[in-house]
Amino acid sequence: MKRFLILKLFCFLFSFLFSQTDIDATKLDDVLEKIRQTYNTPGMAIAIVDNQKILYAKGFGYLEEGKRRKVSENTNFAIASNTKAFTATALAILVDENRISWDDKVTKYIPWFKLYDPFVTEQITVRDLLCHRTGLKTFSGDLIWYASDYSREEVIRRAAYLKPQYGFREKFGYSNIMYLAAGIIVEYVTDTTWDDFIKHRIFEPLEMNRTNTSITVNSQLDNVASCHAFVDDKNLVIPYINWDNIGPAGSINSNVNDLAKWLILNLNKGKFKGKQIFSEKQYNELTKPHTIIDISPFSKSINPSTHFKAYGLGWTLYDYKSFFIVTHNGGYDGMISQTVFIPEKNLGFVILTNNMAYTYNVVMLTLLDYLIDNSLDLYWSNYFLKVKQWVSNQDKEEKEKWETSRVKNTQPSFNLETYCGVYSSDIYGEVKVSLKDKKLYLEMIHTSIYQGYLKHWHYDVFSIKFDQAPSLPAGTVQFISDKYGNVTEIRIDIPNPDFDFTELKLYKHN
């Protein structure tokens, strides 16, 4: 018994000492501010925690470019896909309460749920929704919901028309729509909204008092950061886009003080201030690998010692300098965020930024090095400056290639009225082409920000730029005609990493 007590005391002291980290706030302030300025980010906020308390929380820069109100640790930002871990945790709570099982079929709770392949519809489980292995390619179908007027249910129903790119459970393919479906399961099981369940079962117990699930709530608060896009190398303020219709995949708005408590909950494997929010058993399910993710050459160049990368349930998992990392990021139009915790070190941090720069990535790697081996410098800032220049050169080459692909001195095959009409896709719905000011004008009917004039490029191809979506580059709209001279189809191509316009097969109404 005596040896047992000594051993128990030793384990306690070891755990206590292991979790302690002395933060050099002055030096950290200096490094983080230099990173912010280097990458021209208007504002950001950072918090670092151990498994007991907040070790560091600070805002940098400003809520909005050109204005002088400063970001604080209570400034709200959109956290986008960091929402996914909250949705997975909500389902973990229901598993703890024996109200669902991870391997229950989705159709048990959503009878109308349907995917392209009837076999997948029949077999897909709650677990499958949360670990991105449904067979869909990354971001497939995001044009259905992004800035659209479709309801949550309509978004899911339209996913039935998305053709899978991979076999079922074969490969990782990141899907926002499947996370929306997971959130709808919460609603069917609890007879309340996903928003209210998250609020009452997670936000309130964690005292996340400024955190919410909708910009309609967030816009009523004081101390909210503005979104920014880079236009001509300058930060342009852009409006918040309503993500309510994809809520369970990305609609949460929060701040580093609140998210610090969320990280403390996870470092304590589901417990916060003595209260078990979800069980350690479910924590282990959430943070174990479910779907392998390919390690890209770029990721390998950053971390040559990486042995694995995978997705759990709402969390991305990998190893860094021999430590297990649990993380997720969130990309909102005009903001990027990152949550990270290192279970073996009992440490975690959150990064919130209000533009689309490399800032979040630089800060994440800088903090990982600091918390793992006490190295604090501008190595990663200098590294990503080279990456930024390389990407800029690639973009310039692609733009030049696009410009030189144009065949000059060609004319459209038909008069402009012939191209006008309504074109539709089972996936998206209607796209209208009409004459406006004697020019062709395209409108994606369910997405008001996606509209613009068509300018003749060559033959029956026209260029387009959605001015209300400045983060998207210019693209093309090609009109296809049949052998009888009837325009029957349009193909929209706007190359970007987020939305696949070529996925839409748009045919003209008779």
WOZI-V679351 format. One record per residue. N is the residue number from 1. RES is the residue in one small letter. PHI is phi in radians with two decimals (none if undefined). Layout:
BEGIN
n->N res->RES phi->PHI
n->N res->RES phi->PHI
END
This chain:
BEGIN
n->1 res->m phi->none
n->2 res->k phi->-1.12
n->3 res->r phi->-1.13
n->4 res->f phi->-1.09
n->5 res->l phi->-1.16
n->6 res->i phi->-1.12
n->7 res->l phi->-1.10
n->8 res->k phi->-1.11
n->9 res->l phi->-1.12
n->10 res->f phi->-1.08
n->11 res->c phi->-1.08
n->12 res->f phi->-1.13
n->13 res->l phi->-1.13
n->14 res->f phi->-1.09
n->15 res->s phi->-1.10
n->16 res->f phi->-1.12
n->17 res->l phi->-1.17
n->18 res->f phi->-1.14
n->19 res->s phi->-1.53
n->20 res->q phi->-1.48
n->21 res->t phi->-2.38
n->22 res->d phi->-1.52
n->23 res->i phi->-1.66
n->24 res->d phi->-1.48
n->25 res->a phi->-1.07
n->26 res->t phi->-1.12
n->27 res->k phi->-1.19
n->28 res->l phi->-1.13
n->29 res->d phi->-0.93
n->30 res->d phi->-1.13
n->31 res->v phi->-1.13
n->32 res->l phi->-1.16
n->33 res->e phi->-1.17
n->34 res->k phi->-1.11
n->35 res->i phi->-1.11
n->36 res->r phi->-1.00
n->37 res->q phi->-1.21
n->38 res->t phi->-1.04
n->39 res->y phi->-1.75
n->40 res->n phi->0.89
n->41 res->t phi->-1.67
n->42 res->p phi->-0.97
n->43 res->g phi->-2.63
n->44 res->m phi->-2.74
n->45 res->a phi->-2.44
n->46 res->i phi->-2.33
n->47 res->a phi->-2.37
n->48 res->i phi->-2.16
n->49 res->v phi->-2.32
n->50 res->d phi->-1.88
n->51 res->n phi->-1.41
n->52 res->q phi->-2.16
n->53 res->k phi->-2.78
n->54 res->i phi->-1.41
n->55 res->l phi->-1.59
n->56 res->y phi->-2.80
n->57 res->a phi->-2.64
n->58 res->k phi->-2.77
n->59 res->g phi->-1.79
n->60 res->f phi->-2.31
n->61 res->g phi->1.28
n->62 res->y phi->-2.26
n->63 res->l phi->-1.09
n->64 res->e phi->-2.59
n->65 res->e phi->-1.01
n->66 res->g phi->1.52
n->67 res->k phi->-2.06
n->68 res->r phi->-1.88
n->69 res->r phi->-1.32
n->70 res->k phi->-1.51
n->71 res->v phi->-1.26
n->72 res->s phi->-2.16
n->73 res->e phi->-1.20
n->74 res->n phi->-1.83
n->75 res->t phi->-1.23
n->76 res->n phi->-1.48
n->77 res->f phi->-2.25
n->78 res->a phi->-1.33
n->79 res->i phi->-1.83
n->80 res->a phi->0.85
n->81 res->s phi->-1.26
n->82 res->n phi->-1.09
n->83 res->t phi->-1.06
n->84 res->k phi->-1.02
n->85 res->a phi->-1.15
n->86 res->f phi->-1.19
n->87 res->t phi->-1.14
n->88 res->a phi->-1.09
n->89 res->t phi->-1.18
n->90 res->a phi->-1.02
n->91 res->l phi->-1.22
n->92 res->a phi->-1.08
n->93 res->i phi->-1.07
n->94 res->l phi->-1.21
n->95 res->v phi->-1.15
n->96 res->d phi->-0.98
n->97 res->e phi->-1.53
n->98 res->n phi->1.02
n->99 res->r phi->-1.63
n->100 res->i phi->-2.52
n->101 res->s phi->-2.17
n->102 res->w phi->-1.00
n->103 res->d phi->-1.78
n->104 res->d phi->-1.16
n->105 res->k phi->-1.22
n->106 res->v phi->-1.05
n->107 res->t phi->-1.18
n->108 res->k phi->-1.12
n->109 res->y phi->-1.87
n->110 res->i phi->-2.14
n->111 res->p phi->-1.01
n->112 res->w phi->-1.53
n->113 res->f phi->-1.10
n->114 res->k phi->-2.62
n->115 res->l phi->-2.03
n->116 res->y phi->-1.02
n->117 res->d phi->-1.66
n->118 res->p phi->-1.01
n->119 res->f phi->-1.13
n->120 res->v phi->-1.14
n->121 res->t phi->-0.96
n->122 res->e phi->-1.29
n->123 res->q phi->-1.75
n->124 res->i phi->-1.12
n->125 res->t phi->-1.97
n->126 res->v phi->-1.00
n->127 res->r phi->-1.04
n->128 res->d phi->-1.05
n->129 res->l phi->-1.02
n->130 res->l phi->-1.56
n->131 res->c phi->-2.09
n->132 res->h phi->1.03
n->133 res->r phi->-2.30
n->134 res->t phi->-1.47
n->135 res->g phi->1.83
n->136 res->l phi->-1.31
n->137 res->k phi->-1.33
n->138 res->t phi->-1.01
n->139 res->f phi->1.19
n->140 res->s phi->-1.00
n->141 res->g phi->1.45
n->142 res->d phi->-1.13
n->143 res->l phi->-1.19
n->144 res->i phi->-1.14
n->145 res->w phi->-1.76
n->146 res->y phi->-1.11
n->147 res->a phi->1.00
n->148 res->s phi->-1.68
n->149 res->d phi->-1.67
n->150 res->y phi->-1.31
n->151 res->s phi->-1.32
n->152 res->r phi->-1.02
n->153 res->e phi->-1.11
n->154 res->e phi->-1.13
n->155 res->v phi->-1.03
n->156 res->i phi->-1.15
n->157 res->r phi->-1.08
n->158 res->r phi->-1.25
n->159 res->a phi->-1.12
n->160 res->a phi->-1.10
n->161 res->y phi->-1.65
n->162 res->l phi->-1.42
n->163 res->k phi->-1.34
n->164 res->p phi->-1.21
n->165 res->q phi->-1.72
n->166 res->y phi->-2.20
n->167 res->g phi->-1.24
n->168 res->f phi->-1.04
n->169 res->r phi->1.08
n->170 res->e phi->-1.59
n->171 res->k phi->-2.66
n->172 res->f phi->-1.23
n->173 res->g phi->-2.56
n->174 res->y phi->-1.20
n->175 res->s phi->-2.25
n->176 res->n phi->-1.19
n->177 res->i phi->-1.15
n->178 res->m phi->-1.20
n->179 res->y phi->-1.24
n->180 res->l phi->-1.06
n->181 res->a phi->-1.06
n->182 res->a phi->-1.08
n->183 res->g phi->-1.15
n->184 res->i phi->-1.15
n->185 res->i phi->-1.05
n->186 res->v phi->-0.96
n->187 res->e phi->-1.17
n->188 res->y phi->-1.17
n->189 res->v phi->-1.37
n->190 res->t phi->-1.77
n->191 res->d phi->1.04
n->192 res->t phi->-2.47
n->193 res->t phi->-1.36
n->194 res->w phi->-0.98
n->195 res->d phi->-1.03
n->196 res->d phi->-1.23
n->197 res->f phi->-1.10
n->198 res->i phi->-1.05
n->199 res->k phi->-1.11
n->200 res->h phi->-1.43
n->201 res->r phi->-1.76
n->202 res->i phi->-2.21
n->203 res->f phi->-1.02
n->204 res->e phi->-1.16
n->205 res->p phi->-1.06
n->206 res->l phi->-1.56
n->207 res->e phi->1.03
n->208 res->m phi->-1.54
n->209 res->n phi->-1.30
n->210 res->r phi->-1.81
n->211 res->t phi->-1.49
n->212 res->n phi->-2.56
n->213 res->t phi->-2.00
n->214 res->s phi->-2.71
n->215 res->i phi->-1.22
n->216 res->t phi->-1.16
n->217 res->v phi->-1.43
n->218 res->n phi->-1.06
n->219 res->s phi->-1.19
n->220 res->q phi->-1.52
n->221 res->l phi->-1.57
n->222 res->d phi->-1.52
n->223 res->n phi->1.10
n->224 res->v phi->-2.12
n->225 res->a phi->-1.27
n->226 res->s phi->-1.58
n->227 res->c phi->-1.55
n->228 res->h phi->-2.41
n->229 res->a phi->-2.04
n->230 res->f phi->-1.46
n->231 res->v phi->-2.27
n->232 res->d phi->0.95
n->233 res->d phi->1.11
n->234 res->k phi->-2.16
n->235 res->n phi->-1.39
n->236 res->l phi->-1.86
n->237 res->v phi->-1.19
n->238 res->i phi->-2.18
n->239 res->p phi->-1.26
n->240 res->y phi->-1.13
n->241 res->i phi->-1.71
n->242 res->n phi->-1.29
n->243 res->w phi->-1.84
n->244 res->d phi->-1.01
n->245 res->n phi->-1.32
n->246 res->i phi->-2.09
n->247 res->g phi->-0.56
n->248 res->p phi->-1.09
n->249 res->a phi->-1.70
n->250 res->g phi->-3.10
n->251 res->s phi->-1.76
n->252 res->i phi->-1.30
n->253 res->n phi->-2.07
n->254 res->s phi->-2.74
n->255 res->n phi->-2.45
n->256 res->v phi->-1.23
n->257 res->n phi->-1.12
n->258 res->d phi->-1.21
n->259 res->l phi->-1.21
n->260 res->a phi->-1.05
n->261 res->k phi->-1.17
n->262 res->w phi->-1.08
n->263 res->l phi->-1.20
n->264 res->i phi->-1.08
n->265 res->l phi->-0.98
n->266 res->n phi->-1.29
n->267 res->l phi->-1.13
n->268 res->n phi->-1.69
n->269 res->k phi->0.94
n->270 res->g phi->1.76
n->271 res->k phi->-1.99
n->272 res->f phi->-2.44
n->273 res->k phi->0.86
n->274 res->g phi->1.44
n->275 res->k phi->-1.83
n->276 res->q phi->-1.48
n->277 res->i phi->-1.34
n->278 res->f phi->-2.55
n->279 res->s phi->-1.39
n->280 res->e phi->-1.07
n->281 res->k phi->-1.03
n->282 res->q phi->-1.29
n->283 res->y phi->-0.97
n->284 res->n phi->-1.11
n->285 res->e phi->-1.17
n->286 res->l phi->-1.12
n->287 res->t phi->-1.92
n->288 res->k phi->-1.79
n->289 res->p phi->-1.12
n->290 res->h phi->-2.03
n->291 res->t phi->-2.28
n->292 res->i phi->-1.25
n->293 res->i phi->-1.96
n->294 res->d phi->-1.10
n->295 res->i phi->-1.57
n->296 res->s phi->-1.26
n->297 res->p phi->-0.98
n->298 res->f phi->-1.13
n->299 res->s phi->-1.08
n->300 res->k phi->-1.17
n->301 res->s phi->-1.21
n->302 res->i phi->-1.27
n->303 res->n phi->-2.33
n->304 res->p phi->-1.04
n->305 res->s phi->-1.55
n->306 res->t phi->-1.06
n->307 res->h phi->-1.81
n->308 res->f phi->-2.71
n->309 res->k phi->-2.53
n->310 res->a phi->-2.68
n->311 res->y phi->-2.02
n->312 res->g phi->-1.62
n->313 res->l phi->-2.06
n->314 res->g phi->1.53
n->315 res->w phi->-2.35
n->316 res->t phi->-1.61
n->317 res->l phi->-2.23
n->318 res->y phi->-2.84
n->319 res->d phi->-2.00
n->320 res->y phi->-2.42
n->321 res->k phi->0.90
n->322 res->s phi->1.29
n->323 res->f phi->-1.82
n->324 res->f phi->-1.32
n->325 res->i phi->-1.99
n->326 res->v phi->-2.01
n->327 res->t phi->-2.71
n->328 res->h phi->-2.81
n->329 res->n phi->-2.11
n->330 res->g phi->-2.50
n->331 res->g phi->-1.97
n->332 res->y phi->-1.83
n->333 res->d phi->-1.21
n->334 res->g phi->1.91
n->335 res->m phi->-2.64
n->336 res->i phi->-2.35
n->337 res->s phi->-2.37
n->338 res->q phi->-2.61
n->339 res->t phi->-2.03
n->340 res->v phi->-2.53
n->341 res->f phi->-2.46
n->342 res->i phi->-2.05
n->343 res->p phi->-0.95
n->344 res->e phi->-1.19
n->345 res->k phi->-1.77
n->346 res->n phi->0.96
n->347 res->l phi->-2.33
n->348 res->g phi->-2.74
n->349 res->f phi->-2.71
n->350 res->v phi->-2.32
n->351 res->i phi->-2.21
n->352 res->l phi->-2.18
n->353 res->t phi->-2.34
n->354 res->n phi->-2.08
n->355 res->n phi->-2.69
n->356 res->m phi->-1.82
n->357 res->a phi->-1.45
n->358 res->y phi->-1.34
n->359 res->t phi->-0.87
n->360 res->y phi->-1.06
n->361 res->n phi->-1.23
n->362 res->v phi->-1.08
n->363 res->v phi->-1.13
n->364 res->m phi->-1.04
n->365 res->l phi->-1.19
n->366 res->t phi->-1.10
n->367 res->l phi->-1.25
n->368 res->l phi->-1.04
n->369 res->d phi->-1.10
n->370 res->y phi->-1.14
n->371 res->l phi->-1.37
n->372 res->i phi->-1.56
n->373 res->d phi->-2.29
n->374 res->n phi->1.08
n->375 res->s phi->-1.67
n->376 res->l phi->-2.38
n->377 res->d phi->-2.71
n->378 res->l phi->-1.84
n->379 res->y phi->-0.99
n->380 res->w phi->-1.22
n->381 res->s phi->-1.10
n->382 res->n phi->-1.18
n->383 res->y phi->-1.07
n->384 res->f phi->-1.32
n->385 res->l phi->-1.11
n->386 res->k phi->-1.20
n->387 res->v phi->-1.08
n->388 res->k phi->-1.03
n->389 res->q phi->-1.15
n->390 res->w phi->-1.09
n->391 res->v phi->-1.10
n->392 res->s phi->-1.06
n->393 res->n phi->-1.13
n->394 res->q phi->-1.10
n->395 res->d phi->-1.07
n->396 res->k phi->-1.12
n->397 res->e phi->-1.13
n->398 res->e phi->-1.13
n->399 res->k phi->-1.14
n->400 res->e phi->-1.13
n->401 res->k phi->-1.09
n->402 res->w phi->-1.12
n->403 res->e phi->-1.09
n->404 res->t phi->-1.28
n->405 res->s phi->-1.31
n->406 res->r phi->-1.24
n->407 res->v phi->-1.62
n->408 res->k phi->-1.39
n->409 res->n phi->1.09
n->410 res->t phi->-1.91
n->411 res->q phi->-2.24
n->412 res->p phi->-1.07
n->413 res->s phi->-1.28
n->414 res->f phi->-2.34
n->415 res->n phi->-1.22
n->416 res->l phi->-1.06
n->417 res->e phi->-1.06
n->418 res->t phi->-1.14
n->419 res->y phi->-1.39
n->420 res->c phi->-1.26
n->421 res->g phi->2.62
n->422 res->v phi->-1.86
n->423 res->y phi->-1.96
n->424 res->s phi->-2.40
n->425 res->s phi->-2.28
n->426 res->d phi->-1.03
n->427 res->i phi->-1.19
n->428 res->y phi->-1.76
n->429 res->g phi->2.09
n->430 res->e phi->-1.70
n->431 res->v phi->-2.23
n->432 res->k phi->-1.89
n->433 res->v phi->-2.03
n->434 res->s phi->-2.47
n->435 res->l phi->-1.64
n->436 res->k phi->-2.44
n->437 res->d phi->0.98
n->438 res->k phi->1.13
n->439 res->k phi->-2.20
n->440 res->l phi->-1.23
n->441 res->y phi->-2.35
n->442 res->l phi->-1.89
n->443 res->e phi->-2.31
n->444 res->m phi->-1.45
n->445 res->i phi->-0.95
n->446 res->h phi->-1.65
n->447 res->t phi->-2.34
n->448 res->s phi->-1.10
n->449 res->i phi->-1.38
n->450 res->y phi->-1.72
n->451 res->q phi->-2.67
n->452 res->g phi->3.10
n->453 res->y phi->-1.30
n->454 res->l phi->-1.73
n->455 res->k phi->-1.98
n->456 res->h phi->-1.05
n->457 res->w phi->-1.81
n->458 res->h phi->-2.87
n->459 res->y phi->0.84
n->460 res->d phi->-1.83
n->461 res->v phi->-1.95
n->462 res->f phi->-2.17
n->463 res->s phi->-1.57
n->464 res->i phi->-2.57
n->465 res->k phi->-2.38
n->466 res->f phi->-1.45
n->467 res->d phi->-1.13
n->468 res->q phi->-1.41
n->469 res->a phi->-2.22
n->470 res->p phi->-1.11
n->471 res->s phi->-1.33
n->472 res->l phi->-1.57
n->473 res->p phi->-1.37
n->474 res->a phi->-1.22
n->475 res->g phi->-2.51
n->476 res->t phi->-2.28
n->477 res->v phi->-2.20
n->478 res->q phi->-1.84
n->479 res->f phi->-1.70
n->480 res->i phi->-1.93
n->481 res->s phi->-2.10
n->482 res->d phi->-1.60
n->483 res->k phi->-1.22
n->484 res->y phi->-1.61
n->485 res->g phi->1.49
n->486 res->n phi->-1.73
n->487 res->v phi->-1.30
n->488 res->t phi->-2.06
n->489 res->e phi->-2.73
n->490 res->i phi->-2.18
n->491 res->r phi->-2.21
n->492 res->i phi->-1.69
n->493 res->d phi->-2.35
n->494 res->i phi->-2.17
n->495 res->p phi->-1.06
n->496 res->n phi->-2.88
n->497 res->p phi->-1.42
n->498 res->d phi->-1.93
n->499 res->f phi->-2.20
n->500 res->d phi->-1.71
n->501 res->f phi->-1.19
n->502 res->t phi->-1.22
n->503 res->e phi->-1.19
n->504 res->l phi->-1.48
n->505 res->k phi->-1.77
n->506 res->l phi->-1.88
n->507 res->y phi->-1.94
n->508 res->k phi->-1.33
n->509 res->h phi->-1.20
n->510 res->n phi->-1.29
END
